[in-house]
């Protein structure tokens, strides 16, 4: 029924309702029409059936042009109703009568088409930069009589209004959203945490200057199914619709560093017994490389410090030892044989930490302070002070647990960044900052296959070149809330 009435309305609007007056003494409103009345108007359209409003506040632009010396045409561009696109419709040849500083127009007509008859009464007023139109329609659809009222009010545009109607940004501030929306034409997609409640997500939407969007920015929506957003330009001349939907679900693996041992020095992390550090080795030299950091909100973080040995370095005692924390194990024995980089055994079975699927994003937060004096201590017999500024590193790695022959693989300081067995890799370089900096980076993936055994590691270091014994004593890296998103 609604569609039939809509088609009736479209038919009425596309007809010439009025016939201009032919009196020889008719006034000439041509200057007023050209200089004051003609132009584009923006406003809203309401439709009611038998007193019940079925559409309200629909943005609509109307164009007014002259139709002789005493009449005007009013056209609606790109008109639609209840999702039905009609196109351009018009009220033509509307004779005007001056009413003070404005002009009235009225008229009636009768329509008769298959299965439908209607008596239409139209009235309106234009002038002073405003226009209003009312259509009262008594319709008979078969034996059913209904009263339809269409009203429009608008104001004249000055030509400076924006013409664009685009969504330029669409974001969520919700832990349920693991991957922020991407805009591809008129489709906007995002990813969510597997099993998360997405029935009341609140988006923040940015649109073209002056444009409006419906539903509005900041209004909660149920994204269980796609949601349609309509953007109308400031001049009401352009309308765009966007479909926003969930592109898929992802899993999250979070490390918050809330569980520590009760050792006197607090130098060994013990969340799920997967973390290790080079702190033990530095402790034998009188250094401290890892501590528990207490945040302002009372939660904990991991704090690493690069240690500069105060005595003379040698092949067994490095001058620079970077503070570190990593998923894996630390073994002092290789150092006794001159292979210090093999002390760090990076990685545990991915399944043992709950990592399922391929990592796609690496998130977290850090604070970093570089030490004052940067040393190149690769050769313990020739330590060089340079002008370099130290940096920290935060790395996440997924690699094959076995080689082609079936032998177990464990990456060390020699190959954690370069091994051919790495299938997913993400790195963040930490630079000087006074407060926590958040990061969200993509993994670079190469050859991931479902069903293959993998090992996973996160490696954090207070000196990015600590593996070559370069860095600045006192460089400090604090990390917290490390998160891996996988799908």
N, C-alpha and C positions, 0 to 999 in steps of 0.2 A: 504493500500500500504506500509506504513512504517513497519508494522509487517511482510509482505512478504519479504521485503528487509532485515530485521533483521534476519529472519530465514535463508535467503540465506547466510548472513554473518556468522551465527553460523555454517552452513553446511560447508562453505569454511574453517573456522578455525579448524573444526574437522577432515579435510582430510589431508592426507600426500601430500603436494604440491610439494615437491621436492624429488629427488632421489640422494642420495649421489654419488659422483664421484667414479669410480672403477679403475682409472688409477693406475698401479703398482707403478708409481713414485710420487703418491700423497703425499703431506706433512703430517706430523703428528702434529696436533694441540692439542693433548691430554693434555699436561702439561698446555697450555694456557687456555684450556677449564676448566680444573679442578681447577686451581689456580686463574684465573682471571675472566673468563666469567660466570661460573656457579654460580647460587644463585638467590635470590629474588630481583626484581626491582619494585620500586613504580613510578607511573607516571599518566598521564591523556590521555584519549581517546576522539577523536573527530570524528564525522560522518557527512558527507555532501552528499546531493543528488542533482545532477544537479547544483552543485556550491552553493547550499543553505545549510548552517549548521543547522542540526536538533538536534544535541547533541554536547555539548562542555564541555571540562574540567571534564569529568567523571573520578573519581578516580579509578584506576585499578592497581592491582599487577600482575606482570608476573614472572613466574619461568623459568629459563633457566637451561637445563641439557644437558649433552653430548649425541650425537647420533652417535658414531663412532669417528674416528680420525680427520675428517674434517667437521663434521656437528653438529648441535645443535637442540634441541627441545625447543619450547617456548609455555608455557601453561598459560592460563588465568583462575584463580580460581573464582568461584562464580560470573560468568559474567552475567550481566543483561543489558537490553536496553529498554528504554521507559516503565519501569515497568514490563517487561517480564523477568522472571528468566530462564536462560538457563543452568546454572551450569558451569562445567569446559569445556573449549574448547582449542584447541591446533593447533599450526603450527609445523609439525613434519618433521624430516630429512632435515633440511635446510642446504645445503652445503655452506661453507664459503670460501671466497677468501681474503687473507691478503691485506690490504690497509694501508700501513704505520704501525702505531701502533694500528689500529683497523681492523675490519673484516666486509666485505660486504656479504650480501646474497640476491639473487634474484631468481625469478622463475615465471613460468606461468602455468596456468591450465585452462581447460574448464569443465564446468558443464552443465548437462542437466537433469532436473527433470520435472515432469509433469507441463506443463504450464510455465516453466522457463528455460532459457538458459543464460549462463554467461561466459565471458572471464575474467580471473582474472590475474592481474600482481602484483606480490608482490616484495618488495625490503626492505632492512633494513641494519642497521649498528650497530655493537656492539663492545664495547671495552672502556677502560678508565673509567669504572664505569658507562657508559651510553648505552642505547639501543634505537633505533628508528625503527619503522616499518610503511610501507605505503602499503595499499591494494587499487589498482585501479580496479574497477569492472564495466564492461560494461554488463548490465543486460537487458534481454528481458523478460518482463512479459506479455505473450500473444503477442500483437502487439505494446506494449509500451516499448520504449527503455529509459533506465535511466542510468546515470553514478553515481556510488557510490564510495566515497573515505573515507577510514578509516585510521586514523593516530594515532600513539601512540608514546609518548616519555617518557622515564623513567630513573631513576638513581638507582644504586645498593644500597641495604640496607646493613648496617654493623652489624645488629643483635641486636643493643641496642635500637631500636625503640619500642615504646609502642605497645601492641597488643590489648588493651581494647578499646571499642567503646561504652561508656555509657554516658547518661546524668545523672549527679550526683546532679544537682540543677537547678531549673527552677523557677524564681520569677518575679513578676511585681512590679513596683513602680507606682501605679495608684489608684486613689480613686474609679475607677470603679470596682476594684477587692476587694471583701470583704473577700475572703478566698484564701490564697495562694495555688499554685498548689501542689498536692501530686503525687508522682511517684509510680505507681503500675505496676511493670513489664515494658511493653512497652506502657502503657497508662498513660497519665498525665492529670489530671483534676483539675479544679479550679471553684470557684463560683464568681458571679458578682452581682453588685447592680442592682436591678430590674429597667429596662428601661435605663440602662447606654449604652453609645456608646462604642462598643467593636470592631469597624472596623479598629482601628489603635493602638492596644496595643503593647507595646514594652517590650519584655521579656529580662531578663538577664539570660544567660544559662552558666552553668559550665559543662564541659565534662571531660572525662578521659585525663590524661596528654598526650599532643602531638596530641590528636584527633582533628578533625574538625567537625563542625556541619553546616548543610544547611537546611533552611535559617539560617543566622548567628545570633549570640547573638547581641542584640541591634537593630535588624531590625524589623520595624513595620509590624504587620500582622493583617489581618481581621479574627477574631475568631468567626464570625457569624456561620461559619461551621468549623468542625475539620481541623486542620493544621498538615501536616505530616513533621516531622523533621528527617533528615538522618545524622547519626554520622558515620564517617569513622576513623578507628584507625590510629595511626601515621605510621604504616607499611603498611597501605592499605589492610591488610589481613582480617580485620573484619569490617562488616557493620551492623549497627542496625538502624531500623526505629522506631520512636515514634509517636504516635497520641496524639495531644494535643487538648483538647476540654473543653467546658463549661459544668459543671455538674449540674448547676442549678442557680437560681437567689435568692437573699436575699434582705431584707429591712434593712434600717439603721435608727436609732434614735440617734440624736446627741445633746449633751448639751455643749454649748461653753461658758456660763456664761458672755455673753456680755450685758445682760439687768439687770440693778440694779435700786433700788429706789434711791431717792435723799436725804435720811435721813442724818442728820449731821454726824452720825458715820459710815454711809455706812455699817450697820450691818444687813441688811435684803435683801436677794436676791429676785428678782421678775421676773425670766424668766417664762413667762406663768403662774405665780402665783401658781406654784406647789412646790416650795422649802420652807423649814422651817429650823429652827435652834434652839439650846438651848441658843443662844446668849442673848435672852431677859432675861432669868433667871439669867445668870451670870452678866448681866448689873446691876441688882438690888444689886449685891454684890460688885460692883465696878470693875468687870472684863470685858475683851473684848475677845470674842471667835471667831468672824467671821468678816473678812474685805474683801474689794475688792482689789485684787492684780493686778497691772499693769505690763504686760510683756514687754520685750524689744521692741517688735514690735508694742506696743501700744494697743494690745488686753488685755482682762481682764481674770482673773482666780479667784477662790475662795480660800481664805486663812483662815485656822482654827488654833487656838492656845489653848492649854490646860491651864486652869486657876487654880492656887494654891491660895486658900483663905488665906489672910495674918493673919486673926484672928483665934480664937478657933472654931473648927468645932463642929457641933452637928447634931441631927437627921434631922433637916431642912436645915442646911447649910453645904454642903459637903466640905471637904478640897481640893479635886481634882474634877474638872469638865472638861471633855474633850470638846474641840471645835468640832462642828459638823455642817454638812449640809446634809439635807436629803429630799427626796420627800415624802411629807406628811404634818403633822401639829404638832404644839407644844402647849401643854395645861398645864398651871401651876397648875391647881387645884389638881391633884393627889399628887403633892409634899406637899401640905398643909396638906394632910392626911397621909404623911409618905411614899408614894409610888412614888418615884422619877422616876423610870424606866417606869412608865405608862404615863409620860408626853409626851413622843415621840410616835406619832401615824404615823406609817410608811405605805406608799403606797397610790396610787390613782388608779382608774380604768385604766387598761392597755390601753383600747381603747381611753381614754381621752388624752393620750400623744402620740397617734399614733403608739403604739406598737401592731403590728399584727403578729401572728405566735409565734412560740416557740423561745426564745432567745438561741443563740448558741455560741456567742462570746461577750466578754466584753473588750473594748479597751479604752485607754486614756493615760494621762501623769500626773506625779506628781513630786513634790520636797518635801523632808522631812528633818527636823532637830530635833533631840531628845533633850529634856530638860536635864539639868545637874543632878538634884536630883530626883530619882524615889521614889515615896511614895506608900505604900499600905495603903489606907485610907478607906478600906471597913468598918472597925469599927472606927467611929469617936472618940471614947474614947481611942483608942490604935493605933495611926498612926505610921507606921514602915517605916523607910528609908532602902532601899535595894540596891544591886549592879546591879539591872536589868537595861537594856537599853530600853527606850521607843520605840514603833513602832506605825505607823498609820495604819488605815484599810480603804479599799474602797470595798464596797460590793454592789452587784446588786441582787435583789430577785424578783421572780415572784411567787405569791401564790394565792390559790383559794379565791375568794371574799366571798363565802358562805360555810357554813358547811353542813353536810348531812341533817340537819333539815331545811335548808334555811336561817338560821340566818347569818347576816353579820359578816365577820371576819376582824379585824384590828390588825395587829401585832404591838407590842411595844418593848421596850427595854428588856422585859422579854423573848421574843421568836423569835426575828427577825432572829436569826441564827439557831434555833432548831425546829421551828414549823413543825408539821406533814403535814400542809397544803401547804408547799413550794414545788413547782414543778420544779423550775429552780433556781440555786444558783451559783454565781461566787464571788470570793474574792481575793483581792490583798493585800498583806502585804507591807506597805511602810517602807523603812529603810533609814538611813542617806544617803544623796546624795547632792552634791553641785550644780547639774544641773538637769533639767527635765529628768526623766526616763520614757520611754514609756512602756506600757504593753499591752498584747493581750492574754487573757486567755479564756479557754472554760468554758461554763456553765455546771454544773452537773445537769442533768434533771432526773425527776422521776414522771411518770404518767401524762405527759402533754396530754390534750385532746382538740382538736379543738372544738369550739363552747361553751366552758365553760367560765364563767365570772372569770376574774383574776384581781388582783391588782399588781401593779409594784412599786418598790422602789429602789432608789440608796441611800446608807447610807455611809457617809464619816466621819471619826473621827480622831482627832489628837493623840488620845491614844487608842490603840487597846483594852485595858482592861478598858476603861473608864466606861463601863456599871457596873463594880464592883468597881468603884472609885479608880482605880489604874492608875498611870501615873506620868509624870514629868512636873511640871510647866514650861511653855515656849515651850513645844514641838509644832512644827509647821508643818502643812501639807497644801500644795498648790496643788489643782487639776484643770485640764483643759481638754477640748476636750473629755469628756466622751461619749463613743459611744457604743450602743448595736446593734448587728447584729442578725436578726431573720429570720427564714424561716418556 
